[in-house]
C-alpha cells in the first residue's frame, strides 16, 4: 500500500510530466519514461526506483490529480496507455475504472477450491485466479468449455510495447468455434482499469488472430464473492457486455429454492 508521502510525490511528478507535454485542446498527450526522471531532477524530488510504478499507481490505485483530469475532453476521462517501448500516452475514454454494480444478483456455485490451495495462496490476485480455475468460473460465465493456456503471459504488442495479462484461456463452444479469453484479476485495493482490457484485446489480435477474443475481468467483492465482466468493442470503444456475481459456497448451502430461482432465470 502506498504511503501518503509517496502518493503526493507521484502526484507532483505526474502533474509536471503532463504540463510539459500537454498542448491546449490536446486529445492525446504522449511522454517518455525518461521524462519522469527528468522531472524528478528538476523538482528536486527523489526519483522512484521504478519509473513504471508511477504510471501503474494512476492506472490501478489512485485517481489522477484534478489539474490533469480537468483537462480531459468533456464527458471523458484520461487513461494512460502504452505507446511503444518506454513511451506512454494519456488518451480519453468514457470509462476508466471497472467497478462491480451493487444491483447484480448473486449466483451460488459449489466451492471446489482444494483446501491446500486455500491454505497456501500467497496473494489476493493469485487466490482469485486459482478460484476461477478450480471452480470453472470462466466456463460457467461464458458458456464455453475453457482451458487455461498460460498465466502471466508477457509479450510485445505492435505500437504498445510490452504488455502482460494475468491468465489466458482458450475455449471451444458447441458449434466448434474457438475463443481466446484473456483474464485480468484484481484483489485487495487495486482497481480494474479499462487500460488492461484494451491491452488484452490487442494482445489477442497480435498473438491469436484466428480466435474470437472476449476479454474478461475478475474482481474480489469479498472472500468468496467474485464479480466477472465480459467486454466487447464498439464504435465508441470498449464496453461491458456482461457482468455476473458468483458466490462460492459449500454444496449443502445451495437450497432447493436457490435452484428453482436459477431455473426461472434460464427460461
C-alpha positions in Angstrom: 0.0 0.0 0.0 1.3 3.4 -0.9 2.1 5.9 1.8 0.6 9.4 1.7 4.1 10.9 1.0 4.6 8.5 -1.9 1.1 9.4 -3.3 1.8 13.1 -3.0 5.2 12.7 -4.6 3.7 10.7 -7.5 1.0 13.5 -7.9 3.7 16.1 -8.2 5.7 14.1 -10.8 2.7 13.3 -13.0 1.3 16.8 -12.9 4.6 18.2 -14.1 5.0 15.5 -16.8 1.5 16.2 -18.1 2.1 20.0 -18.0 5.3 19.7 -20.0 3.8 17.6 -22.8 0.2 18.8 -23.0 -0.9 21.4 -25.5 -4.3 23.3 -25.4 -7.1 21.1 -26.6 -4.9 18.1 -27.0 -6.8 14.7 -27.3 -3.6 12.7 -26.7 -0.6 13.5 -24.5 2.5 11.4 -25.1 5.5 11.3 -22.9 8.7 9.2 -22.5 9.5 7.2 -19.4 12.7 9.2 -19.1 10.5 12.3 -18.6 9.7 11.0 -15.1 13.4 11.1 -14.1 13.9 14.5 -15.7 11.0 15.9 -13.8 12.3 14.5 -10.5 15.7 16.0 -11.1 14.3 19.5 -12.0 11.9 19.5 -9.0 14.4 18.1 -6.5 12.3 15.0 -5.8 13.8 11.6 -5.0 13.2 9.5 -8.2 11.3 6.2 -7.8 13.3 3.0 -8.2 11.0 2.0 -11.0 9.5 4.8 -13.1 6.8 2.4 -14.3 5.4 2.4 -10.7 4.3 6.0 -11.1 2.2 5.0 -14.2 0.9 1.9 -12.5 -0.2 3.9 -9.5 -2.5 6.1 -11.6 -3.8 3.2 -13.6 -4.9 0.9 -10.8 -4.7 2.6 -7.4 -5.1 6.3 -7.4 -7.1 9.0 -9.2 -5.2 11.4 -11.4 -4.7 14.9 -9.9 -7.5 17.4 -10.6 -5.1 19.5 -12.7 -4.9 16.6 -15.1 -8.4 15.2 -15.1 -9.9 18.6 -15.6 -8.1 18.9 -19.0 -9.8 15.8 -20.4 -12.3 16.3 -23.2 -15.9 17.0 -22.0 -17.6 13.8 -20.6 -14.3 11.8 -20.9 -11.6 10.6 -18.5 -7.8 10.2 -19.2 -6.2 6.8 -19.1 -2.5 6.1 -19.6 -1.9 3.7 -22.4 1.5 2.1 -23.5 2.6 3.8 -26.7 5.8 1.7 -27.5 9.0 0.9 -25.6 9.4 3.4 -22.9 6.5 5.6 -24.1 3.0 6.3 -22.7 0.0 8.3 -23.8 -2.8 10.0 -22.0 -5.9 9.2 -24.1 -9.5 9.9 -23.4 -12.1 7.3 -22.6 -15.7 7.3 -21.5 -15.0 4.9 -18.6 -11.6 4.5 -16.9 -12.5 2.2 -13.9 -14.4 -1.0 -13.9 -16.5 -1.2 -10.7 -18.9 -4.1 -9.8 -22.6 -3.0 -9.8 -24.4 -3.4 -6.5 -27.6 -4.2 -8.4 -26.4 -7.5 -9.9 -27.9 -10.6 -8.2 -25.6 -13.3 -6.8 -25.4 -16.9 -8.1 -24.2 -19.6 -5.7 -21.6 -22.1 -7.0 -20.4 -25.1 -5.1 -16.9 -24.3 -4.0 -14.4 -26.8 -5.5 -11.2 -24.9 -4.4 -8.8 -27.5 -2.9 -8.2 -26.9 0.8 -4.5 -26.9 0.3 -4.8 -24.0 -2.2 -6.9 -22.0 0.2 -4.3 -22.6 2.9 -1.2 -21.5 0.9 -2.4 -18.9 -1.6 0.1 -16.1 -1.3 -1.8 -13.1 -2.7 -5.3 -11.9 -3.5 -4.7 -12.0 -7.2 -3.2 -15.5 -7.2 -6.0 -16.7 -4.9 -8.6 -15.2 -7.3 -7.0 -16.8 -10.3 -6.9 -20.2 -8.5 -10.6 -19.9 -7.6 -11.5 -19.1 -11.2 -9.6 -22.1 -12.4 -10.7 -24.8 -9.9 -14.4 -23.7 -10.0 -14.5 -23.5 -13.8 -16.0 -20.0 -13.4 -14.8 -18.9 -16.9 -16.7 -21.8 -18.4 -19.8 -21.0 -16.3 -19.7 -17.3 -17.1 -19.0 -17.6 -20.9 -20.9 -20.9 -21.6 -17.8 -22.1 -23.5 -15.6 -25.1 -22.5 -12.4 -23.4 -21.5 -8.8 -24.5 -20.7 -6.1 -22.4 -19.1 -3.3 -21.9 -21.7 -0.9 -19.8 -19.8 -0.7 -17.4 -16.8 1.1 -14.2 -16.6 1.7 -14.0 -20.3 4.1 -11.2 -21.1 4.7 -10.3 -24.7 5.3 -7.4 -27.1 2.4 -5.9 -29.0 2.9 -3.6 -32.0 2.6 0.1 -31.2 2.3 -0.7 -27.5 5.5 -2.4 -26.4 5.5 -5.0 -23.6 2.1 -5.9 -22.1 1.1 -8.6 -19.6 -2.2 -10.4 -18.9 -2.8 -12.4 -15.8 -4.1 -15.6 -17.5 -5.1 -16.7 -20.9 -7.9 -19.3 -21.6 -8.8 -20.9 -24.9 -12.1 -22.5 -25.4 -14.4 -24.3 -27.8 -18.1 -23.9 -28.0 -20.7 -26.4 -29.2 -20.5 -25.4 -32.9 -16.7 -25.7 -32.9 -15.9 -22.0 -32.7 -12.6 -21.3 -31.0 -12.3 -18.5 -28.5 -9.5 -16.8 -26.5 -10.3 -15.3 -23.1 -7.6 -13.0 -21.7 -8.3 -12.6 -18.0 -7.3 -9.7 -15.7 -7.8 -10.3 -12.0 -7.7 -7.8 -9.1 -7.9 -8.3 -5.4 -7.2 -6.1 -2.4 -7.2 -2.3 -3.1 -6.1 -2.4 -6.8 -8.9 -1.4 -9.2 -9.7 -2.8 -12.6 -8.9 -0.4 -15.4 -10.1 -0.3 -19.0 -6.4 0.0 -19.9 -5.9 -3.7 -19.2 -8.9 -4.7 -21.3 -7.7 -2.6 -24.3 -4.2 -4.1 -24.0 -5.6 -7.7 -23.8 -7.7 -7.1 -26.9 -4.7 -6.0 -29.0 -2.6 -8.7 -27.5 -5.0 -11.3 -28.8 -5.3 -9.6 -32.2 -1.5 -9.9 -32.5 -1.0 -13.4 -31.0 -4.3 -15.2 -31.7 -5.7 -13.6 -34.8 -7.9 -16.5 -35.8 -9.7 -16.8 -32.5 -12.6 -14.8 -31.2 -11.3 -12.6 -28.4 -13.5 -12.0 -25.4 -11.6 -10.1 -22.7 -12.6 -11.0 -19.1 -12.0 -9.1 -15.8 -12.4 -10.6 -12.3 -12.7 -8.7 -9.0 -13.0 -10.0 -5.5 -16.0 -8.3 -3.8 -15.5 -10.4 -0.7 -13.6 -13.5 0.4 -16.0 -15.8 -1.6 -17.8 -13.3 -3.8 -16.4 -12.8 -7.3 -17.5 -10.3 -10.0 -16.9 -11.3 -13.6 -17.1 -8.9 -16.6 -17.0 -9.6 -20.3 -16.2 -6.9 -22.8 -16.9 -6.1 -26.4 -15.5 -3.5 -28.8 -17.9 -0.9 -30.3 -17.6 2.2 -32.3 -17.3 4.2 -29.1 -14.5 2.0 -27.6 -14.8 -0.9 -25.2 -17.9 -1.6 -23.1 -19.1 -4.1 -20.6 -21.1 -6.8 -22.4 -22.0 -8.9 -19.4 -21.5 -8.8 -15.6 -22.2 -11.7 -13.2 -21.5 -12.2 -9.5 -20.7 -15.7 -8.2 -20.6 -16.7 -4.5 -18.6 -19.8 -3.7 -20.3 -21.8 -1.0 -20.2 -25.4 0.4 -22.6 -27.6 -1.6 -25.1 -28.0 1.2 -25.7 -24.3 1.3 -27.3 -24.3 -2.1 -31.0 -24.9 -1.4 -33.9 -26.1 -3.5 -35.2 -22.6 -3.5 -31.9 -21.4 -5.0 -32.0 -24.0 -7.7 -35.6 -23.1 -8.6 -34.6 -19.4 -8.8 -31.8 -20.2 -11.2 -34.1 -22.4 -13.3 -36.5 -19.5 -13.6 -33.7 -17.2 -14.8 -32.9 -19.6 -17.7 -36.5 -19.7 -19.0 
